[in-house]
């Protein structure tokens, strides 16, 4: 897991330079679907996903909001992803 974590940290350092990136808080926040798709197709992202695909299960969801309110985003993410977020919270403590 440390390799996956460190690779993700390196990619996250580029976050402020990514077109359409608004924030990353266990959930990523994008201006629009095009910006999200652009990130997902970046070579560093696809390399991470391929290299570490066998480490676990990926669950994702997306939705649109009118205003960026972090507590509301977290609440909606919890509603949509439920128990999967508990795993994420546990991994943060490692």
C-alpha positions as CSV (number, residue, x, y, z in Angstrom):
1,X,0.0,0.0,0.0
2,X,2.8,2.5,0.6
3,X,3.7,2.5,-3.1
4,X,0.1,3.3,-4.1
5,X,-0.1,6.0,-1.5
6,X,3.1,7.7,-2.4
7,X,2.2,7.6,-6.1
8,X,-1.1,9.2,-5.4
9,X,0.6,11.9,-3.3
10,X,2.9,12.7,-6.2
11,X,-0.1,13.0,-8.5
12,X,-2.0,15.1,-6.0
13,X,0.9,17.7,-6.0
14,X,-0.1,18.5,-9.6
15,X,-3.7,19.1,-8.6
16,X,-3.5,23.0,-8.6
17,X,-2.3,22.9,-12.2
18,X,-5.0,20.6,-13.6
19,X,-7.6,22.3,-15.8
20,X,-11.0,22.2,-14.1
21,X,-9.7,20.9,-10.7
22,X,-11.4,22.6,-7.8
23,X,-10.5,20.5,-4.9
24,X,-9.7,17.0,-3.5
25,X,-11.0,15.9,-0.2
26,X,-11.2,12.1,-0.4
27,X,-13.6,13.1,-3.2
28,X,-12.4,15.1,-6.2
29,X,-14.3,18.2,-7.2
30,X,-14.3,19.2,-10.8
31,X,-15.9,22.1,-12.8
32,X,-17.5,19.7,-15.3
33,X,-17.5,16.2,-16.7
34,X,-15.0,17.1,-19.4
35,X,-12.4,18.2,-16.8
36,X,-13.0,14.9,-14.8
37,X,-12.6,12.8,-18.0
38,X,-9.4,14.7,-18.8
39,X,-7.9,13.9,-15.4
40,X,-8.9,10.3,-15.6
41,X,-7.2,9.9,-18.9
42,X,-3.9,11.5,-17.8
43,X,-1.0,9.0,-18.2
44,X,0.1,9.3,-14.5
45,X,-3.5,8.5,-13.4
46,X,-4.0,5.6,-15.8
47,X,-0.5,4.2,-14.8
48,X,-1.5,4.4,-11.1
49,X,-4.8,2.7,-11.7
50,X,-3.2,-0.1,-13.8
51,X,-0.3,-0.7,-11.4
52,X,-2.4,-0.9,-8.3
53,X,-5.7,-2.3,-9.6
54,X,-5.4,-5.5,-7.7
55,X,-5.0,-3.8,-4.3
56,X,-8.7,-3.5,-3.8
57,X,-12.1,-2.4,-5.1
58,X,-12.8,1.0,-6.6
59,X,-16.2,2.5,-6.1
60,X,-17.1,5.9,-7.6
61,X,-20.0,8.1,-8.2
62,X,-20.6,11.6,-9.5
63,X,-23.1,14.3,-9.2
64,X,-23.5,18.0,-9.8
65,X,-24.0,20.8,-7.3
66,X,-24.8,24.4,-7.6
67,X,-22.4,25.6,-4.8
68,X,-19.2,24.2,-3.3
69,X,-20.1,23.4,0.3
70,X,-17.7,20.8,1.6
71,X,-20.0,19.5,4.4
72,X,-22.7,18.9,1.8
73,X,-20.3,17.2,-0.6
74,X,-19.2,14.9,2.2
75,X,-22.8,14.2,3.3
76,X,-23.8,13.3,-0.3
77,X,-20.6,11.1,-0.8
78,X,-21.4,9.3,2.4
79,X,-25.0,8.7,1.3
80,X,-23.9,7.4,-2.1
81,X,-20.9,5.4,-1.1
82,X,-21.9,4.4,2.4
83,X,-19.7,1.7,3.9
84,X,-16.9,2.2,1.3
85,X,-16.1,5.6,2.9
86,X,-15.5,3.8,6.2
87,X,-12.7,1.8,4.5
88,X,-11.2,5.0,3.2
89,X,-11.3,6.6,6.6
90,X,-9.5,3.6,8.1
91,X,-6.8,3.7,5.4
92,X,-6.1,7.4,6.2
93,X,-5.0,6.4,9.6
94,X,-2.4,3.9,8.3
